[in-house]
Amino acid sequence: PLPCGLFSHRLWLLSLLVVAGSVLVGCGDAPTGGGALPPPVAPPPPPPPPSSGIAFESRRDGIVDIYVMNADGTAQTNLTNNPADDRAAAWSPDGTKIAFHSTRDRNFEVFVMNADGTAQTNLTNNPADDGVPAWSPDGTKIAFHSDRDGNFEVFVMNADGTAQTNLTNNPADDGFPAWSPDGTQIIFTSDRDGNFEIYVMNADGRAQTNLTNNPADDLRPAWSPGTKIAFETSRDGNFEVFVMNADGTAQTNLTNNPADDLRPAWSPGTKIAFTSDRDGNFEIYVMNEPHQQPGRRLTSSVVARHVDRLRDQPGRQL
């Protein structure tokens, strides 16, 4: 039997986890009159994962899973817990769902799940590689890229996976779509000019226009809640996070760091989260866009190489 003092201390700790008014039973004899000790108090379930904040991928558990954390880096929680690779998480506009791509069905497919990780469902169900989902601002559509037509193209579908439609219809590789805040345009990456550039088009695929026009590789655009576009580029000899106006003007280096800085993602305001290996492995950082701050580190164990891209054959990347 446990010593009396330890038993009493243990019950006191348990009482802190339950509602006020719980009765502690002290040490000593059982109550008189035939009474019995109350049943032990069960500890409460673990707190749910954040229902908003930053979603990211990490290999910290040996495989690449989708995690979520608060905007300050706390409460880092594995949502997918699947032996396949799960990557490219994207919040729905109302914060209730997360889209992502996964290899659990032997090829890359676009999945969706509730914000707590439940109800993980395949949306694309296609033998080709489908990935990098992006929600429309009204939450009714998801853009993604797919190589089902022999090369990577930007597709769009309804949020339930129906009406999958090719928007770019170009022999080059097009991918990494992102919506404008009003839902009328989509930005994406294309190598149709011989290197990767950031393009914009109308939401129906018309008026495809090169925004960056730079001989370096410009990839993974992300539209701010306003009129800015962040992207990653190799134009300074390593990958940096740049920002530009929505018409392609004023292209500016935000990170200015000799490490690789990648995958920008906007908060609802002016903050940008991004991935960097400046501390020796890839971690999540956040910075304020107007001030070009060096970035505050949020994670300490993200070791998946976030620059990984979908591959349809060895050596070919998008």
Residue pairs with C-beta under 8 A, 6 or more apart in sequence:
2 10
4 27
4 28
5 27
7 27
8 24
8 26
8 27
11 24
11 25
11 41
12 24
14 40
14 41
14 43
15 22
15 24
15 41
17 41
17 43
17 44
18 41
18 44
22 41
23 38
25 37
25 38
30 36
30 37
31 37
47 75
48 116
49 68
49 75
49 77
49 79
49 115
49 116
49 117
50 68
50 69
50 70
50 75
50 77
51 95
51 96
51 115
51 116
52 91
52 95
52 115
53 68
53 69
53 70
53 71
53 75
54 68
54 69
54 70
54 71
54 265
54 273
54 284
54 286
54 298
55 66
55 67
55 68
55 79
55 89
55 90
55 91
55 98
56 66
56 67
56 68
56 69
56 89
56 275
56 284
56 299
56 302
57 64
57 65
57 66
57 67
57 86
57 87
57 88
57 89
57 302
57 304
57 306
58 64
58 65
58 67
58 299
58 301
58 302
58 303
58 304
59 65
59 302
59 303
59 304
60 301
60 302
60 303
60 304
61 78
63 82
63 83
63 84
63 85
64 85
64 86
64 87
64 304
65 78
65 79
65 80
65 81
65 82
65 86
66 78
66 79
66 80
66 86
66 87
66 89
66 98
66 100
66 117
67 76
67 77
67 78
67 79
68 75
68 76
68 77
68 79
68 89
68 98
68 115
69 75
69 76
69 77
69 298
69 299
71 267
71 271
71 286
72 298
73 284
73 297
73 298
73 299
76 299
77 117
78 117
79 98
79 113
79 116
79 117
80 86
80 100
80 102
80 113
80 117
80 120
81 117
82 102
82 104
82 120
83 104
84 102
84 103
84 104
85 102
85 103
86 100
86 101
86 102
86 104
86 111
87 100
87 101
87 102
87 131
87 308
88 100
88 101
88 131
88 132
88 133
89 98
89 99
89 100
90 98
90 99
90 100
90 133
90 134
90 135
91 97
91 98
91 115
91 135
92 98
92 99
92 135
92 139
92 159
93 135
93 136
93 137
93 138
93 139
94 139
95 115
96 114
96 115
97 112
97 113
97 114
97 115
98 112
98 113
98 114
98 115
99 110
99 111
99 112
99 123
99 133
99 134
99 135
99 142
100 110
100 111
100 112
100 113
100 133
101 108
101 109
101 110
101 111
101 130
101 131
101 132
101 133
101 144
101 310
102 108
102 109
102 111
102 120
103 109
104 111
105 122
107 127
107 128
107 129
108 129
108 130
108 131
108 310
109 122
109 123
109 124
109 125
109 126
109 130
109 131
110 122
110 123
110 124
110 130
110 131
110 133
110 142
110 144
110 161
111 120
111 121
111 122
111 123
112 120
112 121
112 123
112 133
112 142
112 159
113 119
113 120
113 121
122 161
123 142
123 157
123 160
123 161
124 130
124 144
124 146
124 157
124 161
124 164
125 161
126 146
126 148
126 164
127 148
128 146
128 147
128 148
129 146
129 147
129 310
129 311
129 312
130 144
130 145
130 146
130 148
130 155
131 144
131 145
131 146
131 310
132 144
132 145
132 175
132 176
132 177
132 310
133 142
133 143
133 144
134 142
134 143
134 144
134 177
134 178
134 179
134 186
135 141
135 142
135 159
135 179
136 142
136 143
136 179
136 183
136 203
137 179
137 180
137 181
137 182
137 183
138 183
139 159
140 158
140 159
141 156
141 157
141 158
141 159
142 156
142 157
142 158
142 159
143 154
143 155
143 156
143 167
143 177
143 178
143 179
143 186
144 154
144 155
144 156
144 157
144 177
145 152
145 153
145 154
145 155
145 174
145 175
145 176
145 177
145 188
145 310
145 318
146 152
146 153
146 155
146 164
146 166
147 153
147 310
147 312
149 166
151 171
151 172
151 173
152 173
152 174
152 175
152 310
152 312
152 318
153 166
153 167
153 168
153 169
153 170
153 174
154 166
154 167
154 168
154 174
154 175
154 177
154 186
154 188
154 205
155 164
155 165
155 166
155 167
156 164
156 165
156 167
156 186
156 203
157 163
157 164
157 165
166 205
167 186
167 201
167 204
167 205
168 174
168 188
168 190
168 201
168 205
168 208
169 205
170 190
170 192
170 208
171 192
172 190
172 191
172 192
173 190
173 191
173 318
174 188
174 189
174 190
174 192
174 199
175 188
175 189
175 190
175 310
175 318
176 188
176 189
176 219
176 220
176 221
176 318
177 186
177 187
177 188
178 186
178 187
178 188
178 221
178 222
178 223
179 185
179 186
179 203
179 223
180 186
180 187
180 223
180 246
181 223
181 224
181 225
181 226
183 203
184 202
184 203
185 200
185 201
185 202
185 203
186 200
186 201
186 202
186 203
187 198
187 199
187 200
187 211
187 221
187 223
187 229
188 198
188 199
188 200
188 201
188 221
189 196
189 197
189 198
189 199
189 218
189 219
189 220
189 221
189 318
190 196
190 197
190 199
190 208
190 210
191 197
193 210
195 215
195 216
195 217
196 217
196 218
196 219
197 210
197 211
197 212
197 213
197 214
197 218
198 210
198 211
198 212
198 218
198 219
198 221
198 229
198 231
198 248
199 208
199 209
199 210
199 211
200 207
200 208
200 209
200 211
200 246
201 207
201 208
201 209
210 248
211 229
211 244
211 247
211 248
212 218
212 231
212 233
212 244
212 248
212 251
213 248
214 233
214 235
214 251
215 235
216 233
216 234
216 235
217 233
217 234
218 231
218 232
218 233
218 235
218 242
219 231
219 232
219 233
220 231
220 232
220 262
220 263
220 264
221 229
221 230
221 231
222 229
222 230
222 231
222 264
222 265
222 266
222 272
223 229
223 246
223 266
224 230
224 266
224 270
224 289
225 266
225 268
225 269
227 245
227 246
228 243
228 244
228 245
228 246
228 289
229 243
229 244
229 245
229 246
230 241
230 242
230 243
230 254
230 264
230 266
230 272
230 289
231 241
231 242
231 243
231 244
231 264
232 239
232 240
232 241
232 242
232 261
232 262
232 263
232 264
233 239
233 240
233 242
235 242
236 253
238 258
238 259
238 260
239 260
239 261
239 262
239 307
240 253
240 254
240 255
240 256
240 257
240 261
241 253
241 254
241 255
241 261
241 262
241 264
241 272
241 274
242 251
242 252
242 253
242 254
243 251
243 252
243 254
243 272
243 289
244 250
244 251
244 252
252 292
254 272
254 287
254 289
254 292
255 261
255 274
255 276
255 287
255 294
255 295
256 292
257 276
257 278
257 294
257 295
258 278
259 276
259 277
259 278
260 276
260 277
260 307
261 274
261 275
261 276
261 278
261 285
261 295
262 274
262 275
262 276
262 282
262 306
262 307
263 274
263 275
263 306
263 307
264 272
264 273
264 274
265 272
265 273
265 274
266 272
266 273
266 289
267 273
267 286
270 288
270 289
270 290
271 286
271 287
271 288
271 289
272 286
272 287
272 288
272 289
273 284
273 285
273 286
273 298
274 284
274 285
274 286
274 287
274 295
275 282
275 283
275 284
275 285
275 302
275 306
275 307
276 282
276 283
276 285
276 295
277 283
278 285
279 297
281 302
281 303
282 302
282 303
282 304
282 305
282 306
282 307
283 297
283 298
283 299
283 300
283 302
284 297
284 298
284 299
284 302
285 295
285 296
285 297
285 298
286 295
286 296
286 298
287 293
287 294
287 295
287 296
309 317
309 318
310 317
310 318
311 317
312 318
